[in-house]
Structures are given as C-alpha cells and as structure tokens.
Amino acid sequence: MNSQAIRALFVSAEVAPLAKVGGLADVAGALPKALNAEGHQVRIAMPAYPMILNDTRYTTQRLTTFDLALRDDWHETVQVYQLDLPSGLCVYLFQPGGWFDGCVSSTSLYAVDPRGYVAFCRAVVAWLERSDWGPEVVHCNDWHTALIPVYMRHGAPDSVRAIATVFTIHNLAYQGVFEPEFFGQLGLPDYLFDVEGLEFYGKVNLMKGALLYSDYINTVSPTYAHEIQTPEYGERLEGLLRRLYSEERLLGILNGIDYEEWNPATDPHLPAPYTADDLSGKAHCKAALQSECGWQPDPSKAVIGLVSRLTDQKGLDLIKAIGAKILQLPVQLVLLGTGDPTYERYFRSLHKRHRAKVHATIGFDNALAHRIYAGSDLFLMPSRFEPCGLGQMISLRYGTIPIVRQTGGLADSIRPYDAQKGTGNGFVFTPYKPSALYEAVASAVSAFEDASAWKAFVRRVIQEDWSWRRSAQAYVALYTRAIQARTQGFAPAR
Ligand code: GLC
C-alpha cells in the first residue's frame, strides 16, 4: 500500500462498462482503475440507473436509505447501493426518488428531467456527511455533477467543506444551462443568482457553478485548456476561464486509454489477435471486416473507419461535403455511430447508394467498434473541436492510422507522418474546410499504396504508449495540490 495513498470519490453520469454514451464513460471506467493500480483508493459515485440495477451480470447491495429535504416542498428518499466491478472498483449508486427510472439503456441515459441531477448532487453531498468512508478529494466530471462543488461550499458542515474538489471539463459545449426559474429548484441562496455566481446571460448555468467553487479545474488536453480561453472555443465562458488560468486553477491533462480493454493481442472481440511483431492477425481482421460489410476481401483497398457520436463537433459536415469525392479514391468506408438524425440519415443513404464502398451501422455496438478499430487501415476524426478524443489513441494502439484535424487533444497526440524521416503518427489538416480534409485523406491513401513503408509505419505507431500511466500521475499531482490547498487554507475561499 502506498503511504501517500489518496482517497478520492470520482463522480460521473456515465461509467464504462455500466452505462456509456461517449468518451466520458471510458475515462470514468479507466482513470480510477489506473489510480488504484498506483496504490490510491478511488471509488465511483453515479446515478442508480435501472439499466444497472436490473442487469443480472451485476450484484448490487443496498447500503443505506435516508431522507433528503431539497426544499420545503421537495423531499426525496435516497437509496444508496454498492456494486463491486470485477476490476475491484467500488461503485456507489445513488437513487434519489424516481428521477432516473427512465434510464433503461444507454440511449435513454440523458432523457432525464434536470431536477434529477439536482437531487443526485444533493444526495451525494448529504451522503458525504454520513458515510464512514471519507474521501479527501471529490472529483466531479461535466455538468451533471457540477452542483456538487457548489453544495459542498454552501450549507454543508465543516467536515464536508474540508474536502477538496476537482472538476473536469470533458466538453464545454454542454454546460447545463436552464431558464432562470430553474434556479428556484436548486435550494441555493438568492445571491448566487448573479454574474459572480450561477447566473449566465439571464439563465442559470450549472457548469459555471463548478468552475467558481471547485478548488481546481482541468480539461482533458493542454491544447483545449488554451483554446477554451478564446471566443471561438470558449462557449461564452472564455472570460471566466481566462481568469481561472491566470489564478493557476485551470490546466489540461491528456486522457489515456484503457490498455486492458484496448489490446489487439488479447482482444476477445477480434477474429485474430496481433502485435507489432506479427501483423498477420491485422490482415485477417481487415478481411473479416470487409466480408462483414458484404465486400470481397481486398488488401489493396484502404479501409477507412469512423466510430463516433454523430454530432457537429465531430466534423461530420466536412465528410458530408466531400463524401462522394472521397469514394472515388480506392477506399472503403465503415461507420458506426448514433446521434443527430441529419447525419444518421446521410450515412444510411450513403450506405444504400454505395453498397460496394460504404457500410454504416447506426447504433451502439462495442464489439463492432473493436472490429472496426482493428480491421481498418485509416481512422477518420476531422473534429471541429475535440477536448481530447480517444478514438485516435485507440486506433494507434490497433495500428490504424488516424486522419485528424489539428485541434484540442488531437493536436496533442497526432503528429504528421513523414515517410522520408520515418516520423509522425497520422495525417493532419488545420483549416476547417472540406478541401483540407480531402487533401489529408488523399495523401493518406497515397501513402498507403507503398505497402512496405506502410507496414513499418503501422509497426512503429502500435508501439507508442497511450496508456493511462502518465496521465494518472498528473491527476495524483492535481489531487495532492487540491488537498494541500484545502487543508492549508489557501484554496479559493469562496
Ligand atoms: C468528451 C469529449 C472528448 C473526450 C471525452 C473524454 O466526449 O468530446 O474529446 O475525449 O469527453 O474526456
């Protein structure tokens, strides 16, 4: 056991493998595990979704029940359950009344009345007062958990005020902004509905509360931490973010990926395993993926994979603008994702019109995601903005070369390929323009044609290290700073 072991409570609305919509779930499933592997004691708190409670693969144990008075006219009975994942991770599931009853699958995870998150956050803070296990730091993630640091500093007893708080922005595009009347639901003092509080252009902004009242704030890559201080990426919070940065309370820590889940040598979802030394399994995975898509296995075609939430953030309008032109290159495109109905329709119709070259699956399918990462040659991620992005790291681990836009975490992880020097790990473009994306795809496809150089390239990138190890250490340093600041009393006094 590590003598400097830190006790931390990690709070997230999604945690893989229990409930997953996007990269946040992957981080929540992997970072606590990586920290525990270093000897720390990190536990998770999340809502008790029926999709978890009713899943026969998991055994949950009821820990405690208590009454929570949110306002004079709003009371809930809170149930807290404990679930131990096979990885050894301890997860606390909070059920404040019936607010999360509709969450029966990952697709319905965010169809929740926002009062559910108010109740969840209040329940977690109330539980901190009662629990035998006391964390030294509470690490909240994204707007669903943003009220926790606010409640920990308003109306909580000293034992809770003494706990440090860290808040991670995984995506500034989602801040939890509601009509001003919603403020009345929060049970917070009126003076907090102010520019120096949760008020935001006449509305109420939950993430803003977390930015003001957490000891430290981080985002998931150094480049995004800078970008969000500009009007282009700051989503109208750039002024506050600049202030936090100047107070040294805002920083960027690049995510890693779970090396147990994502390992081509042991991946149970693949038709054949492979390593950098023996790539024959990758060729097999590619042929199997081509057959699965209804195509003749053909090693000479560059298979381009795309696994993504189908939202504007991901640069899909660029793909839409040049889809037909890309298909004139010797490529095949295989896509998996759900999201904006416009993009779902577009990819469905592209699939129907170009069956020999395009295969689109609209939905969630973890096993298929693994087969796409392994069976593709190239991976497309032309994001408009990207706080970190995990797809580019997963694809590198599977020897699938990413084509990315130079932004956020993509800029921090992907360097342009130079065939002569044998450097770089992907294809990069900068201006957010269809023509720039097209050039990057065309140069990737032409590099792919040099089969022996390509093989050496693939071998080299598979060996890069994108595990959580380095980033977990950066979080330990951040937790330590937050705890010291709190106990020594020079943390933000708010
Ligand atoms: C969000 C971001 C993505 C990031 C993930 C995990 O989904 O959009 O860039 O990798 O969170 O931090």
Boltz pocket constraint, residues with backbone or C-beta under 6 A from the ligand:
constraints:
  - pocket:
      binder: B
      contacts: [[A, 22], [A, 23], [A, 24], [A, 27], [A, 169], [A, 170], [A, 171], [A, 220], [A, 255], [A, 386], [A, 387], [A, 388], [A, 389], [A, 390], [A, 409]]
      max_distance: 6.0
